[in-house]
Amino acid sequence: MPEQREKPRHAKRRAASARASATKSGARGSKKYWSAGVTERSNALDLEADVFTLDDPVAIARTLKRSAEASERRKAPPFRSAMSMLVFYINRAGKGLSEKRRRVLERAKDELRRAFDRL
């Protein structure tokens, strides 16, 4: 009987890497970005539509506070859930976020703290 040879180590690594990148690129779902799924299905809170597109930081904070207090799906306290979702959005937008938009969202964080009496 011929001896079976084991695959070289680098071949195993390449196969594992290909599986990992296929998973990361969305091969198992129709969403382009996993963060879109998090925003839709997150247990952090039920968001109102287009909350992050508002131009007024006070309105963003007010909407996040209202969503956090009304949500029955959240696991953390309302302030923490609202702030987590805002920070998540800012971080996932990354370099694609304009300077003006980033300023509005950063101000919304301060307004959210104020709305929850955390300043």
ABEGO torsion letter per residue (X at the ends): XBBBBBBBAAAAAAAAAAAAAAAAAGAABABABAAAAAAAABAABBBBBGAAABABAAAAAAAAAAAAAABAABABBAAAAAAAAAAAAAAAAEAABBAAAAAAAAAAAAAAAAAAGAX
